[in-house]
């Protein structure tokens, strides 16, 4: 699978000038080429800036076993890579690209390290669902998914510029990622049959069977904050759900 999108919307700062300079970040000790404004305040234009585009490549392998001989299964393996540049390069989200009004791109420093793996790039995704009917109207089912982590937009601050302090991406998008994680859930179901078409299904679901506690994000992506290294977004712990379904 291959998809491309060009001439995407973005913001530009016009009718001003900048000088480039070397700047060392106190957050990580890295040297960056940054831009100090030498003219007046920039005019903000929403347009189709050069280089704003998105590309998606994927290979999807699926295996589907329809129900027969008491069992069924569906499995898939997806490799994908989404790259490009858009107005939410400093964010973990990719929604509202056409209406986002954060002003990203008005300052040329916004574009430092901004092109690369997009917000929802998940290089590998594995999914599996299956079920088996045992004797005595007992059904066992399972759901498993695994995915690699999304890019983390770590940021550092630039100070001492004419236009005031600005935040830039500290590294190319995709160099650091949120942790990979998996989820395993199970179901056991027993059907009780009564006279005529009446039957009662009793379902026991166990979610997050292994009680996986891999965190999904960090509390902050700003390197100068104490919360930069603090995890956040923990999944729900192992839980059990009992359900009843009456059919007639």
C-alpha positions as CSV (number, residue, x, y, z in Angstrom):
1,X,0.0,0.0,0.0
2,X,1.3,3.4,-0.9
3,X,-0.3,6.8,-0.3
4,X,1.0,10.3,-0.7
5,X,-0.4,13.8,0.0
6,X,1.2,17.0,-1.1
7,X,0.7,20.8,-0.9
8,X,-0.6,20.5,2.6
9,X,-1.8,23.5,4.5
10,X,0.6,25.3,6.8
11,X,1.6,28.6,8.3
12,X,4.4,30.9,7.1
13,X,5.9,34.1,8.6
14,X,6.6,36.6,5.9
15,X,8.1,40.1,5.4
16,X,10.9,39.8,8.0
17,X,14.5,38.6,8.0
18,X,16.6,36.1,10.1
19,X,20.2,35.4,10.7
20,X,21.4,31.9,11.5
21,X,23.6,31.2,14.5
22,X,24.9,28.3,16.5
23,X,23.2,27.6,19.9
24,X,24.0,25.0,22.5
25,X,21.0,23.5,24.4
26,X,21.4,23.5,28.2
27,X,18.9,20.6,28.2
28,X,21.0,18.0,26.3
29,X,24.3,19.8,25.3
30,X,23.5,19.5,21.6
31,X,24.5,22.3,19.1
32,X,21.7,23.5,16.8
33,X,21.6,26.0,14.0
34,X,18.9,28.4,15.0
35,X,17.4,31.6,13.5
36,X,17.4,35.0,15.2
37,X,15.0,37.5,13.8
38,X,16.7,40.7,12.5
39,X,13.6,42.3,11.0
40,X,10.2,43.4,12.4
41,X,7.5,41.0,13.5
42,X,6.5,38.5,10.9
43,X,3.2,38.5,9.1
44,X,1.3,35.2,9.5
45,X,0.0,33.6,6.3
46,X,-1.8,30.3,6.0
47,X,-0.8,28.7,2.7
48,X,0.8,25.6,1.1
49,X,4.4,25.9,2.3
50,X,7.1,24.1,0.4
51,X,7.8,20.7,1.8
52,X,4.5,20.1,3.6
53,X,3.5,16.6,2.6
54,X,2.7,13.1,3.9
55,X,3.6,9.6,2.7
56,X,2.4,6.3,3.9
57,X,3.8,2.9,2.9
58,X,2.5,-0.4,4.3
59,X,2.7,-4.1,3.9
60,X,-0.3,-6.1,5.4
61,X,-0.3,-9.9,5.7
62,X,-3.6,-11.4,6.9
63,X,-4.6,-15.0,7.6
64,X,-8.3,-15.7,8.0
65,X,-9.8,-19.1,9.0
66,X,-13.5,-19.0,8.8
67,X,-15.5,-21.0,11.3
68,X,-15.4,-24.7,10.6
69,X,-14.6,-27.9,12.6
70,X,-15.4,-25.9,15.8
71,X,-12.8,-23.2,15.5
72,X,-12.0,-19.9,13.8
73,X,-9.0,-17.5,13.6
74,X,-8.0,-14.2,12.2
75,X,-4.4,-12.9,12.3
76,X,-2.6,-10.0,10.7
77,X,0.9,-8.6,10.5
78,X,1.4,-5.0,9.4
79,X,4.6,-3.2,8.7
80,X,4.1,0.5,7.9
81,X,6.0,3.8,7.7
82,X,4.4,7.2,7.6
83,X,6.7,10.2,7.1
84,X,6.3,13.9,6.2
85,X,5.8,17.3,7.6
86,X,2.6,18.9,8.9
87,X,1.4,21.7,11.2
88,X,1.4,19.3,14.3
89,X,5.0,18.3,14.1
90,X,5.5,19.2,17.8
91,X,2.4,17.2,18.8
92,X,1.6,13.6,19.4
93,X,-1.7,14.0,17.5
94,X,-2.4,14.3,13.8
95,X,-6.0,15.5,13.9
96,X,-7.5,18.8,12.8
97,X,-4.6,19.6,10.4
98,X,-6.8,21.9,8.3
99,X,-8.1,24.0,11.2
100,X,-5.1,23.9,13.7
101,X,-4.2,27.5,14.6
102,X,-1.2,27.0,16.7
103,X,1.0,29.1,14.4
104,X,3.5,26.3,13.8
105,X,5.9,27.3,10.9
106,X,5.6,31.1,11.4
107,X,9.0,31.0,13.0
108,X,11.7,29.1,11.0
109,X,12.9,27.5,14.2
110,X,9.7,25.5,14.2
111,X,10.9,23.5,11.2
112,X,14.1,22.3,13.0
113,X,13.9,18.4,13.0
114,X,10.2,18.7,12.1
115,X,10.2,16.5,9.1
116,X,10.3,12.7,9.7
117,X,8.1,10.0,11.1
118,X,4.6,11.2,11.6
119,X,2.7,11.2,14.9
120,X,0.9,7.9,14.4
121,X,3.7,6.0,12.8
122,X,3.7,2.5,14.3
123,X,6.2,0.4,12.5
124,X,4.9,-3.0,13.5
125,X,1.4,-4.1,14.5
126,X,0.4,-7.7,15.2
127,X,-3.2,-8.8,15.8
128,X,-4.7,-12.2,16.5
129,X,-8.3,-13.3,17.4
130,X,-9.4,-16.8,17.7
131,X,-12.1,-19.0,19.1
132,X,-12.8,-22.7,19.8
133,X,-16.0,-24.5,20.6
134,X,-15.5,-27.2,23.2
135,X,-18.1,-29.8,24.0
136,X,-21.0,-29.0,26.4
137,X,-21.6,-25.6,24.5
138,X,-18.4,-24.0,26.0
139,X,-16.7,-21.5,23.8
140,X,-13.1,-20.1,24.4
141,X,-11.9,-17.0,22.7
142,X,-8.8,-14.8,22.7
143,X,-7.7,-11.4,21.5
144,X,-4.0,-10.3,21.2
145,X,-2.4,-7.2,19.8
146,X,1.1,-5.8,19.8
147,X,2.4,-2.6,18.4
148,X,5.6,-0.6,18.4
149,X,5.6,2.8,20.0
150,X,4.9,6.0,18.3
151,X,7.5,8.8,17.8
152,X,8.1,11.0,20.8
153,X,8.4,14.8,20.0
154,X,11.0,15.7,22.6
155,X,11.6,19.5,22.7
156,X,14.2,21.9,24.0
157,X,14.1,25.7,24.5
158,X,16.0,28.4,22.7
159,X,16.5,31.6,24.6
160,X,18.2,35.0,23.8
161,X,16.6,35.5,20.4
162,X,15.1,38.8,19.3
163,X,11.7,37.2,18.8
164,X,11.8,35.8,22.3
165,X,12.2,32.2,23.6
166,X,11.0,29.4,21.3
167,X,10.8,25.7,21.5
168,X,12.2,23.3,18.9
169,X,12.2,19.6,18.4
170,X,15.4,18.3,20.0
171,X,15.9,15.4,17.6
172,X,14.6,14.2,14.2
173,X,11.0,12.8,14.6
174,X,11.2,9.1,15.2
175,X,14.6,8.9,16.8
176,X,12.9,8.5,20.2
177,X,9.7,6.6,20.6
178,X,7.1,5.7,23.2
179,X,7.4,2.1,24.5
180,X,6.0,-0.8,22.5
181,X,3.2,-2.7,24.2
182,X,0.9,-5.6,23.9
183,X,-2.6,-6.6,25.2
184,X,-4.0,-10.1,25.8
185,X,-7.7,-10.8,26.6
186,X,-9.6,-14.0,27.0
187,X,-13.2,-15.1,27.0
188,X,-15.0,-18.2,28.3
189,X,-18.6,-18.6,27.4
190,X,-21.2,-21.3,28.4
191,X,-24.6,-21.6,26.7
192,X,-27.5,-23.1,28.6
193,X,-30.4,-24.2,26.3
194,X,-34.0,-24.3,27.4
195,X,-37.2,-25.4,25.8
196,X,-37.9,-24.0,22.3
197,X,-35.5,-21.3,21.2
198,X,-34.7,-20.0,24.7
199,X,-31.1,-20.0,25.7
200,X,-28.9,-18.2,28.2
201,X,-25.2,-17.3,27.5
202,X,-22.9,-16.7,30.5
203,X,-19.7,-14.9,29.5
204,X,-16.5,-14.4,31.5
205,X,-14.1,-11.9,30.1
206,X,-10.6,-11.3,31.4
207,X,-8.9,-8.1,30.1
208,X,-5.1,-7.5,30.2
209,X,-4.5,-11.1,31.3
210,X,-0.8,-10.6,32.0
211,X,-1.5,-7.3,33.9
212,X,0.9,-5.5,31.5
213,X,1.9,-2.1,32.9
214,X,3.8,-0.7,30.0
215,X,3.2,3.0,30.1
216,X,1.9,4.7,26.9
217,X,3.5,8.1,27.3
218,X,5.5,10.5,29.4
219,X,4.0,13.3,31.5
220,X,5.9,15.9,29.4
221,X,7.9,16.1,26.2
222,X,9.7,19.3,27.3
223,X,13.3,18.3,28.3
224,X,13.6,21.2,30.8
225,X,10.8,19.9,32.9
226,X,11.2,17.5,35.8
227,X,8.2,15.5,34.4
228,X,10.1,14.8,31.2
229,X,11.3,11.4,32.5
230,X,8.0,10.6,34.4
231,X,5.8,8.0,32.8
232,X,2.1,8.5,32.2
233,X,-0.8,6.8,30.5
234,X,-0.8,3.4,32.3
235,X,-3.2,0.8,30.9
236,X,-6.0,-0.5,32.9
237,X,-4.9,-3.4,35.2
238,X,-6.2,-6.9,34.8
239,X,-10.0,-6.9,35.1
240,X,-12.8,-9.5,35.0
241,X,-16.2,-9.0,33.5
242,X,-19.2,-11.3,33.9
243,X,-22.0,-11.0,31.4
244,X,-25.4,-12.6,30.7
245,X,-27.2,-12.7,27.4
246,X,-30.7,-14.2,27.0
247,X,-31.8,-15.2,23.5
248,X,-35.3,-16.3,22.4
